[in-house]
Amino acid sequence: MREIHSCEVFDGEDWNKTLACNSKALYNGMYKLVGQMIAVCLVHGGVEPHFFSQRLLCQVCNLQPPVPDIQQIVDYDFREKMIKIQSAHNVNDAQCAIMEASDQLAMLGSLRHIQTLEERDDLVESATKFFLDNRLRDSLDQFKEGLKCLGLLPLMQKHPELFKELFMNEEKPLLARDISALFKAELSPVGSNRRVLESRTICFWRDWLIEVEDVHGTLLNIRKVDSSHRVTYSVANMNESTNKRELHTHSPWRRFLDSCQDPLLFQG
């Protein structure tokens, strides 16, 4: 999947990929091959892509794509020229900017004379839409043909929301309940002194997670156990002077950590 992520048929930011316009890849059937590889990988329980942009996923699933945005144009030179046209304050400035981009606009079929700023806006919108969608039609069709392998594409088009989690990269905040669900304590017998300490420690642990979540909106970034059995962790969005705490061997925190079923959860 790493090789697919960086192959020639995709373009754009690492976790927000769109299809690239590559005539050689189209001629060689690379779009279809990559689609087949993704389908086989998913159907057989392999690594999920998680790098599709919303536009690409909508194109694949036959959904209405987002409104064309100049910032999504991956060609830096063309994007800057389009921004210059869009930001022109009058028709004369817009005409000059259009002439600078005349070669690219002519290839897109969007080169024309304008008389008002409204016509300028229509030109920018149509050129952007063609660049992002229409010029990739053949590449998209070949890519979708590959995704039909093992029946993946019909399922994607029938249940696009379910496949969104597999194909798009959505950052989810780490919540207190997520951390709590990772650990299961093996407690001492009821009524013993150790059980009292362990129960108190669990309460402190849960209260601390909730407190950090309320203040910072996210939780632990780093957890490790060093050779002296001290657990060091850092909390996201806290400054350097307060982001590290140590749990020593004889503390209630340490006894709680020792009671967990899987000590590897606390290793880096």
Helices and strands as residue ranges (DSSP letters): H 2-5, E 10-13, E 16-19, H 23-27, H 30-43, H 54-60, G 70-72, H 76-86, H 91-100, H 102-108, H 117-132, G 134-136, H 137-147, G 149-151, H 152-158, H 160-167, H 176-182, H 193-216, E 220-225, E 231-235, E 244-247, H 252-258, G 263-266
